[in-house]
Amino acid sequence: MRYANLIFWVVLYAVVWTVHWHNFWDSVWFILAVGLVRWAATYAYERFGPSADPDAKLGDLLETVREKYKLPALAAAIITTDGVVDMAATGVRKVGTSIPTTMHDLWHLGSCTKAMTALLAGTFVAEGKLAWEDKVASFFSDIAGQLSPMTREITVAQLLSHRAGIAENYPRDLATALRGRITEQRNVVARWLLESPAYPPGNYHYSNGGYVVMGSILERLGGKCWEELMRERIFDPLGMTSAGFGGTGTVGQIDQPWPHLANGQSAPSNGPAMDNLPYMGPAGTIHASMSDWGNFLADQLRGGSGQPALLSPSIYAAIQKPAKGTYGFGWIVVYRSWAGGPMLSHAGSNTMNYAASWLGPKVGYGVLVCINQGGKLNAAANEAAETLLNLQASRFRAKRKSPTPEVKVQSQ
C-alpha cells in the first residue's frame, strides 16, 4: 500500500470537486479539514493505539498463543544484530507429562536449514572456489554427457533459488535403499536428480532435492561431508555450540522437546533417527537452541545491513536479494512495513516439529518461533511472531518515544 495516501487524496479531491465545483475555496477548506482529521487519527493510532505492553513478560504472551492453538510447547525469541535479546518457552516437552520445556532446549529447524546451506556455499564463494553462476554440470563431469541440454545449463544460483527444475524429493523407495558413507549417498541422489529433471529450468518449483545436489557440490569442493563443513565453517565461527543434526533428545528419555504429529499426539519415539533420512541434511535436518539459531540469524541481520559479519556484504546481498521472484537463497524475501523494506522469512517442518523466522535487516531485528509439533501451524506461528514484533515495537516506542505502528505478519 505504498500509494495509499496518493490514492486517498486524488479520490477525495475528485469527489469534493464534483460536489462543490461551483466553489473552489469551499473545496480547498473541506479537503484541508479532512486531511487534518486524518492526520490526527493516524498519529493517535500509531502513538496510543493497540500494542503490546512494553513491560509484558514474553512467556505470558506466548502462553496465551499456545493455549489458543493447543500446542504441546511454544518457544520464541527476539533477535537483534547482537543476537537473542529476549526469549521464552512455554508448555511441556511431551503431551501427557508435566515436564516443562526450557529456553535452552534444542529445536528442530527443518527447512530453515536451507539458509545455512546457502551461507555455507557463500564461504566457498568467498574463497574463490565457487561462483553463483557456475554450471552445476561442471561438478559432475562424469555424467555431464548424460544430462539434457537444459540441465547442463543450470547454475548454482538456480539450485539455491529453486529454479533448476530439480524434483522436490528423491523417491522414498530409492532413499530407503541408500547405503555407504553419507557423501556417497548424496552423490547417488544428486546424480539421479540431475539425470531425472522434473521441470524445465527457470521457473520456481520448491525443491529439497536441489539443496541435496548443492550439498553434494560443497562436499566435492571441501573434501568433507556437509555436516563437517557446516560445523567447521558456520557453527563454530558463529558460536553455535548446541547445533547438530537429526531429531532431538535421547531415545526414550524426555530430555528435549519430543516430536508430535499434526493431530497433536506424541510421535512413537524420539532421538536422532526421528527425522528425514540423513542424506537430506542440506535441505533440512539441523537442530539448535534458540540462542544458537539466534546467532545465525543475527549474522544474517548484520550481513544484510552492511555491518561486520561472517562474510562480505556482497555475499549476503546475493543470498538475500532474489534475482527473480521472491525467493533468494534459502530465504523468502518480501516487502513489509515493519521491516522498513525487505523482510526475510522461512518456515520448516519435518512433519513432527515446526520452526520459522522473520528478519528485518534494515531495522536490525527479527523473531524466531519453535513448536514441537508438525502440521499446518502457519497461523499459530504468525500470531506468535506478531506478538513478539509488537512487543519489540512497543519497547522501541517506549525507549525512543516515537510512533511505531502495530505489526501484522502475513502467512508465508
NORQUI-V397229 format. One record per pair of residues at least 24 apart in sequence whose ideal C-beta (glycine too) atoms are under 10 Angstrom apart, sorted by the first residue. I is the first residue (numbers start at 0). J is the second residue. D is the distance in whole Angstrom. If there is no record, write none. Layout:
i=<I;I>
j=<J;J>
d=<D;D>
This chain:
i=<0;1;1;4;4;7;7;7;8;8;8;11;41;41;42;43;44;44;44;45;45;45;45;45;45;46;46;46;46;46;46;47;47;48;48;48;49;49;49;50;50;50;50;50;50;50;50;50;50;50;51;51;51;51;51;51;51;51;51;51;51;51;52;52;52;52;52;53;53;53;53;53;53;53;53;53;53;54;54;54;54;55;55;55;55;55;56;56;56;57;57;57;57;57;57;57;57;57;58;58;58;58;58;58;59;59;60;60;60;60;60;60;60;61;61;61;61;61;61;61;61;61;61;62;62;62;63;63;63;63;64;64;64;64;64;64;64;64;64;64;64;64;65;65;65;65;65;66;67;67;67;67;68;68;68;68;68;68;68;68;68;69;69;69;69;70;70;70;70;70;70;70;70;70;70;70;71;71;71;71;71;71;71;71;71;71;71;71;71;72;72;72;72;72;72;72;72;72;72;72;72;72;73;73;73;73;73;73;73;73;73;73;73;74;74;74;74;74;74;74;74;74;74;74;74;74;74;74;74;75;75;75;75;75;75;75;75;75;75;75;75;75;75;76;76;76;76;76;76;76;76;76;76;76;76;76;76;77;77;77;77;77;77;77;77;77;77;78;78;78;78;78;78;78;78;78;78;78;78;78;78;78;78;78;78;78;78;79;79;79;79;79;79;79;79;79;79;80;80;80;80;80;80;80;80;80;80;80;80;80;80;80;80;81;81;81;81;81;81;81;82;82;82;82;82;82;82;82;82;82;82;83;83;83;83;83;83;83;83;83;83;84;84;84;84;84;85;85;85;85;85;86;86;86;86;86;86;86;86;87;87;88;88;88;90;90;90;90;91;91;91;91;92;92;92;92;92;92;92;92;92;92;93;93;93;93;93;93;93;93;93;93;93;94;94;94;94;94;94;94;95;95;95;96;96;96;98;98;98;98;100;100;100;100;100;101;101;101;101;102;102;102;103;103;103;103;103;103;104;104;104;104;104;104;104;104;104;104;104;105;105;105;105;105;105;105;105;105;105;105;105;105;105;105;105;106;106;106;106;106;106;106;106;106;106;106;106;106;106;106;106;106;106;106;107;107;107;107;107;107;107;107;107;107;107;107;107;107;107;107;107;107;107;107;107;107;107;107;107;107;108;108;108;108;108;108;108;108;108;108;108;108;108;108;108;108;108;108;108;108;109;109;109;109;109;109;109;109;109;109;109;109;109;109;109;109;109;109;109;110;110;110;110;110;110;110;110;110;110;110;110;110;110;110;111;111;111;111;111;111;111;111;111;111;111;111;111;111;111;111;111;111;112;112;112;112;112;112;112;112;112;112;112;112;112;112;112;112;112;113;113;113;113;113;113;113;113;113;113;113;113;113;113;113;113;114;114;114;114;114;114;114;114;114;114;114;114;114;114;114;115;115;115;115;115;115;115;115;115;115;115;115;115;115;115;116;116;116;116;116;116;116;116;116;116;116;116;116;116;116;116;116;117;117;117;117;117;117;117;117;117;117;117;117;117;117;117;117;118;118;118;118;118;118;118;118;118;118;118;118;118;118;118;118;119;119;119;119;119;119;119;119;119;119;119;119;120;120;120;120;120;120;120;120;120;120;120;120;120;120;120;120;120;121;121;121;121;121;121;121;121;121;121;121;121;121;122;122;122;122;122;122;122;122;122;122;122;122;123;123;123;123;123;123;123;124;124;124;124;124;124;124;125;125;125;125;125;125;126;126;126;128;128;128;129;129;129;129;130;130;130;131;131;131;131;131;131;131;131;131;131;131;132;132;133;133;135;135;135;135;135;135;135;135;135;135;136;137;138;138;138;138;138;138;138;138;138;138;139;139;139;139;139;139;139;139;139;141;141;142;142;142;142;142;143;145;145;145;146;146;146;146;147;147;147;147;147;147;149;149;149;149;149;150;150;150;150;150;150;150;151;151;152;152;153;153;153;153;153;153;154;155;155;155;155;155;156;156;156;156;156;156;157;157;157;157;157;158;158;158;158;158;158;158;158;158;158;159;159;159;159;159;159;159;159;159;159;160;160;160;160;160;160;160;160;160;160;160;160;160;160;161;161;161;161;161;161;161;161;161;161;161;161;161;161;162;162;162;162;162;162;162;162;162;162;162;162;162;163;163;163;163;163;163;163;163;163;163;163;163;163;164;164;164;164;164;164;164;164;164;164;164;164;165;165;165;165;165;165;165;165;165;165;165;165;165;165;165;165;165;166;166;166;166;166;166;166;166;166;166;166;167;167;167;167;167;167;167;167;167;168;168;168;168;168;168;168;168;168;169;169;169;169;169;169;169;170;171;174;174;174;174;175;177;177;177;180;181;181;181;181;181;181;181;181;181;181;181;182;182;182;182;182;182;182;182;182;182;182;183;183;183;183;184;184;184;184;184;184;184;184;185;185;185;185;185;185;185;185;185;185;185;185;185;185;185;185;186;186;186;186;186;187;187;188;188;188;188;188;188;189;189;189;189;189;189;189;190;201;202;202;203;203;203;203;203;205;206;207;207;207;207;207;208;208;209;209;210;210;210;210;210;210;210;211;211;211;211;211;211;212;212;213;213;213;213;214;214;214;214;214;215;215;216;217;218;224;224;225;225;225;225;225;226;226;226;226;226;228;229;229;229;232;232;233;233;233;233;233;234;234;234;234;234;236;236;236;236;237;237;237;237;237;237;237;237;237;237;238;238;238;238;238;239;239;239;239;239;239;239;239;239;239;240;240;240;240;240;241;241;241;241;241;241;241;241;242;242;242;242;242;242;242;242;243;243;243;243;243;243;244;244;244;244;244;244;244;245;245;245;245;245;245;245;245;245;245;245;245;245;246;246;246;246;246;246;246;246;246;246;246;247;247;247;247;247;247;247;248;248;255;255;256;256;256;256;256;256;257;257;257;257;258;258;258;258;258;258;258;259;259;259;259;259;259;259;259;260;260;260;260;260;261;261;261;261;261;261;261;261;261;262;262;262;263;263;263;264;265;265;265;266;266;266;266;266;266;269;269;273;273;273;274;274;274;274;275;275;279;282;283;283;283;283;284;284;285;285;286;286;286;286;287;287;288;289;289;289;289;292;292;292;292;293;293;293;293;295;295;296;296;296;296;296;296;296;296;297;297;297;297;299;299;299;299;299;299;299;300;300;300;300;300;300;300;300;300;301;301;302;303;303;303;303;303;303;303;303;303;303;304;304;304;304;304;305;306;306;315;318;319;319;319;330;330;331;331;332;333;333;335;335;335;335;335;335;335;336;336;336;337;337;337;337;337;337;337;337;337;337;337;337;337;337;338;338;338;338;338;338;339;342;342;344;344;344;344;344;345;346;346;346;346;346;346;348;348;348;348;348;349;350;352;353;353;353;354;355;355;355;355;355;355;355;356;356;357;357;357;357;357;357;357;357;359;359;359;362;362;362;362;362;364;364;364;364;365;366;366;366;366;377;377;377;377;378;380;380;380;381;381;381;381;381;382;383;384;385>
j=<336;334;336;37;41;33;34;37;33;34;37;37;402;404;402;402;402;404;405;396;401;402;403;404;405;396;400;401;402;403;404;396;402;402;404;405;389;404;405;389;390;392;393;394;396;397;403;404;405;406;385;386;387;388;389;390;391;392;393;394;405;406;389;390;393;394;397;389;390;391;392;393;394;395;396;397;398;390;393;394;397;386;389;390;393;394;85;87;390;85;86;87;88;89;102;386;387;390;85;86;87;88;89;102;87;89;87;89;383;386;387;389;390;86;87;88;89;90;368;382;383;386;387;87;89;90;89;382;383;386;89;368;378;379;380;381;382;383;384;385;386;387;89;90;370;379;383;90;378;379;382;383;263;370;372;376;378;379;380;382;383;94;263;372;379;94;259;263;353;370;371;372;376;379;380;383;95;96;100;256;257;258;259;263;264;265;370;371;372;98;99;100;101;104;106;256;257;259;369;370;371;372;100;353;368;369;370;371;372;376;379;380;383;100;101;102;103;104;106;256;288;289;354;367;368;369;370;371;383;102;289;355;356;366;367;368;369;370;380;383;384;386;387;102;288;289;290;292;293;296;356;365;366;367;368;369;387;293;364;365;366;367;387;388;390;391;394;289;290;292;293;294;295;296;297;299;300;356;357;358;363;364;365;366;367;387;391;293;296;297;300;301;362;363;364;365;391;296;297;298;299;300;301;302;303;304;306;307;308;360;363;364;365;293;294;297;300;301;363;364;237;238;290;291;293;294;295;296;297;298;300;288;289;290;291;292;293;294;296;297;367;293;297;364;391;394;366;387;390;391;394;288;289;290;293;366;367;369;387;289;387;256;289;369;256;370;371;372;253;256;257;371;247;248;253;254;255;256;257;265;269;371;248;253;255;256;257;258;259;265;266;269;371;257;259;263;264;265;371;372;257;264;265;253;257;265;253;254;256;257;255;256;257;369;371;255;256;288;289;288;289;290;241;255;288;289;290;291;241;247;248;254;255;256;286;288;289;369;371;241;242;243;246;247;248;254;255;256;286;287;288;289;291;292;369;241;247;255;256;285;286;287;288;289;291;292;352;353;354;367;368;369;370;371;244;245;246;247;255;256;258;273;274;275;283;284;285;286;287;347;348;349;351;352;353;354;369;370;371;373;242;283;284;285;286;287;292;295;345;346;347;348;349;352;353;354;355;356;367;369;274;275;282;283;284;285;286;345;346;347;348;349;350;351;352;353;354;355;373;205;207;210;282;283;284;285;329;345;346;347;348;349;354;355;283;285;287;292;295;296;329;330;344;345;346;347;348;354;355;356;367;369;207;210;229;244;279;280;281;282;283;284;285;286;287;329;345;347;354;159;161;207;209;210;213;281;282;283;285;326;328;329;330;345;347;159;295;296;299;318;319;327;328;329;330;343;345;347;356;358;229;232;233;234;237;239;242;281;283;285;287;292;295;299;329;159;210;211;213;214;217;225;228;229;233;280;281;282;283;285;328;329;158;159;160;210;213;281;299;314;315;317;318;319;327;328;329;330;229;232;233;237;295;298;299;302;308;309;310;314;315;318;328;329;213;214;217;221;225;228;229;231;232;233;281;329;155;156;158;159;210;213;214;216;217;220;228;281;314;317;318;328;329;159;232;233;302;309;310;311;313;314;315;317;318;328;217;220;221;228;229;231;232;233;236;309;310;314;155;216;217;220;221;228;232;155;310;311;313;314;317;318;232;309;310;311;313;314;220;221;232;217;220;221;155;216;217;220;154;155;156;155;156;157;158;159;160;314;317;318;322;328;156;157;158;216;163;165;189;193;200;209;212;213;215;216;193;216;189;193;212;213;215;216;217;218;219;220;186;189;190;193;194;212;215;216;219;186;190;189;190;191;193;194;193;190;193;194;190;193;194;196;193;194;195;196;199;200;196;198;199;200;201;192;193;194;195;196;199;200;193;200;200;201;193;196;200;201;209;212;200;212;213;216;217;328;317;321;322;323;327;328;200;201;209;322;323;200;206;208;209;210;211;212;213;216;328;209;210;213;317;318;326;327;328;329;330;203;206;209;318;321;322;323;324;325;326;327;328;329;330;198;202;203;204;205;206;207;208;209;210;324;326;328;329;198;200;201;202;203;204;206;209;321;322;323;324;326;192;193;196;197;198;200;201;204;206;208;209;212;213;192;193;196;197;198;199;200;201;202;204;206;209;189;192;193;195;196;197;198;200;204;206;207;208;209;210;211;212;213;191;192;195;196;197;198;204;206;207;208;209;197;198;204;205;206;207;208;209;282;192;197;206;207;208;211;275;279;282;195;207;208;211;276;278;279;195;276;275;276;278;279;276;276;277;278;224;214;218;224;225;226;227;244;276;277;278;280;214;215;218;219;222;223;224;225;226;227;278;215;218;224;278;211;215;224;276;277;278;279;280;211;212;213;214;215;216;217;218;219;224;225;277;278;279;280;281;212;215;218;219;278;215;278;212;214;215;276;278;279;213;214;215;216;218;219;278;215;323;323;324;321;323;324;325;326;326;282;275;279;281;282;283;279;282;281;282;279;280;281;282;283;328;329;278;279;280;281;282;283;281;282;281;282;328;329;278;279;280;281;282;278;281;281;281;281;277;280;277;278;280;281;284;277;280;281;284;285;281;280;281;285;309;310;285;294;295;298;309;285;287;291;294;295;294;298;309;310;291;292;293;294;295;296;297;298;308;309;290;291;294;295;298;285;287;288;290;291;292;293;294;295;298;287;288;290;291;294;286;287;288;289;290;291;292;294;285;286;287;288;291;292;294;295;271;284;285;286;287;291;271;274;277;280;284;285;286;270;271;272;273;274;275;276;277;280;284;285;286;349;270;271;272;273;274;275;284;286;349;351;352;271;273;274;286;287;352;371;273;286;286;371;286;352;369;370;371;372;351;352;371;372;349;350;351;352;371;372;373;351;352;353;370;371;372;373;374;350;351;372;373;374;348;350;351;353;372;373;374;375;376;372;373;374;372;373;374;372;351;371;372;350;351;352;371;372;373;351;371;349;351;352;349;350;351;352;349;350;349;347;347;348;349;354;347;349;347;354;349;352;354;369;354;369;369;354;367;368;369;354;356;367;369;356;365;366;367;356;367;343;356;357;358;364;365;366;367;358;363;364;365;329;330;343;356;358;360;365;343;358;359;360;361;362;363;364;365;360;363;360;330;332;340;341;343;358;359;360;361;363;359;360;361;362;363;360;360;363;360;343;343;358;360;356;358;357;411;358;409;411;359;362;388;406;407;408;409;404;406;407;362;364;365;385;388;389;391;392;403;404;405;406;407;408;362;363;364;365;388;406;363;408;409;384;408;409;410;411;411;376;377;380;381;410;411;372;373;374;375;376;373;374;376;377;379;380;380;379;380;381;383;384;408;411;380;384;381;384;385;387;388;406;408;411;388;391;406;388;391;392;395;403;388;391;392;395;391;390;391;406;408;408;409;410;411;410;408;410;411;407;408;409;410;411;408;408;408;409>
d=<8;8;9;9;10;9;9;8;9;8;10;9;9;9;7;9;9;8;8;9;9;4;7;5;8;8;9;9;5;9;10;10;9;9;8;6;8;10;5;6;8;7;5;10;7;10;8;9;6;9;9;7;9;9;4;4;9;8;5;8;9;10;10;8;7;10;9;10;7;9;9;4;5;9;7;4;8;10;9;9;8;9;10;6;8;10;10;7;10;6;7;4;10;9;10;8;7;7;10;9;4;7;6;9;8;8;8;9;8;5;8;9;7;10;5;8;5;9;9;10;6;7;8;9;4;8;9;9;10;8;9;9;10;7;9;10;5;5;10;9;6;10;5;5;9;8;8;9;9;8;8;10;10;9;9;7;7;4;9;8;9;10;6;9;9;10;9;8;9;6;8;6;8;6;10;9;9;10;8;8;7;9;5;7;10;8;8;5;6;10;8;4;10;8;9;6;9;9;8;7;5;8;8;10;7;8;6;9;9;10;8;9;6;6;9;7;10;7;7;8;9;6;9;9;7;4;8;9;9;10;8;10;10;6;6;5;7;9;9;5;8;8;6;8;10;5;8;8;6;9;9;9;7;5;8;9;8;9;7;8;6;9;5;8;7;5;9;9;10;9;5;9;9;5;6;9;7;8;10;7;9;6;5;7;6;10;10;9;10;7;7;10;9;6;5;8;9;10;6;9;10;5;5;10;10;7;6;10;9;9;5;8;10;9;10;6;9;9;9;10;10;9;7;9;5;6;10;8;5;9;10;9;6;5;9;9;4;8;9;8;8;9;10;8;9;9;10;8;8;8;9;9;5;7;8;10;9;10;9;9;9;9;8;8;9;9;8;10;9;9;9;9;10;8;5;8;7;5;5;10;9;7;9;5;10;8;4;9;8;5;9;8;8;8;7;7;7;5;9;9;10;9;7;6;8;9;5;9;10;9;9;6;10;9;7;10;9;10;10;8;7;8;8;10;6;8;7;10;9;8;9;9;6;5;10;7;8;8;9;6;9;7;10;4;8;9;5;7;5;6;6;9;9;10;9;10;7;9;6;10;6;7;7;7;10;7;7;9;6;9;9;4;8;7;10;8;7;6;10;8;7;9;7;10;9;8;8;5;9;8;8;6;8;4;9;7;8;10;8;10;9;7;9;5;6;6;7;9;9;10;5;9;9;8;10;5;9;9;9;8;9;9;9;5;8;8;9;9;7;3;5;5;9;9;7;7;6;9;9;9;8;9;7;4;10;10;9;6;7;3;7;9;9;10;8;8;9;8;9;9;8;10;10;5;7;4;10;5;7;6;8;10;10;8;9;9;9;7;7;7;5;6;4;9;10;8;9;7;9;8;9;9;9;6;9;8;6;7;10;10;8;4;8;7;8;10;8;9;7;7;9;9;7;3;6;8;6;10;9;10;7;10;6;9;10;9;9;9;10;6;10;9;6;10;7;8;6;10;6;6;8;8;10;8;9;8;4;8;9;9;9;7;10;5;9;9;8;10;10;9;10;9;5;9;8;4;4;8;9;8;6;9;8;8;8;9;10;7;7;8;8;7;8;8;9;9;6;9;8;6;6;10;6;6;8;10;7;10;9;7;10;6;9;8;6;9;10;9;9;10;9;7;9;10;9;10;9;8;5;9;9;4;8;8;6;8;9;10;9;8;10;9;5;8;9;8;7;9;10;9;7;5;7;9;9;9;8;9;9;6;8;10;10;9;5;6;9;6;9;10;10;10;5;9;7;8;8;6;9;7;9;5;4;9;10;8;10;9;6;9;9;8;6;9;10;9;7;9;9;7;10;9;7;9;10;7;8;9;9;10;9;10;8;5;10;10;6;8;9;7;7;6;9;9;8;8;9;10;8;9;6;10;7;6;9;9;9;6;10;6;7;8;9;9;10;6;10;10;7;10;6;5;9;10;6;8;9;5;10;7;9;10;7;10;8;8;5;9;9;9;9;10;7;7;10;9;8;10;7;10;10;7;6;8;8;9;10;10;8;9;5;7;10;6;5;8;9;7;8;6;9;8;9;8;4;7;10;8;10;9;10;7;7;7;8;10;5;7;6;9;10;10;9;5;6;5;5;10;10;6;9;9;6;10;10;9;6;6;7;6;8;9;9;10;9;7;8;8;9;9;8;10;9;6;9;9;7;9;5;8;9;10;10;5;6;4;6;4;8;8;7;8;9;9;5;8;9;7;7;8;9;8;5;9;5;4;9;9;6;10;9;6;7;7;4;8;8;7;9;5;9;7;10;7;6;5;6;6;9;10;9;10;8;5;6;9;9;8;9;9;8;6;7;9;7;8;9;9;9;5;7;8;8;7;9;6;7;9;9;5;8;7;10;10;10;6;7;8;9;8;5;9;9;8;5;8;10;10;10;10;10;10;10;9;9;10;8;7;4;10;10;6;8;10;6;4;10;10;6;10;8;7;9;5;9;8;8;10;6;8;8;10;9;8;8;9;7;10;5;9;9;8;4;8;9;10;9;8;9;10;9;10;8;5;9;6;8;8;8;6;9;4;7;9;8;9;8;8;9;5;4;8;10;8;6;6;8;6;6;10;9;10;6;9;9;10;8;9;6;3;8;9;8;10;8;9;10;8;10;10;5;5;10;8;6;9;9;9;10;8;8;8;9;10;10;10;7;9;8;9;8;8;9;9;10;9;6;10;8;10;10;5;6;10;8;6;10;6;9;7;5;10;10;9;6;8;9;4;8;9;6;6;10;9;9;9;7;9;8;5;4;9;8;5;9;10;6;7;4;8;5;8;9;8;8;9;7;6;7;10;8;8;7;6;5;6;7;8;4;7;8;5;9;10;7;9;6;9;7;9;6;5;6;4;4;9;9;7;8;8;8;8;8;9;5;10;8;9;8;10;9;9;10;8;8;9;4;9;9;10;6;10;8;9;3;6;6;8;7;6;8;10;9;6;4;7;9;7;6;7;6;7;9;7;9;10;7;5;3;7;9;9;9;8;6;10;8;9;9;9;9;9;5;9;10;9;9;9;10;8;7;9;5;10;8;9;5;9;9;9;6;9;7;10;10;8;9;10;10;8;9;10;9;10;10;10;6;10;7;8;8;6;8;9;9;10;7;9;10;9;6;10;6;10;6;9;6;9;9;9;9;10;8;7;9;6;7;8;9;6;8;5;9;9;6;7;7;8;9;8;9;10;10;8;7;7;9;3;8;9;9;5;7;9;6;9;9;9;8;9;6;9;7;9;8;10;6;10;8;9;7;10;10;8;9;8;8;7;8;9;7;10;10;9;6;9;9;7;8;7;9;4;8;8;6;10;9;8;9;9;9;9;10;9;8;9;10;5;7;8;7;7;10;9;5;9;5;8;9;8;7;8;10;9;8;7;8;10;5;8;9;7;10;7;10;9;9;5;10;9;7;10;6;9;9;10;10;10;9;9;9;10;8;6;9;9;9;9;7;10;9;10;10;5;7;8;9;9;9;9;5;7;6;8;8;9;5;10>
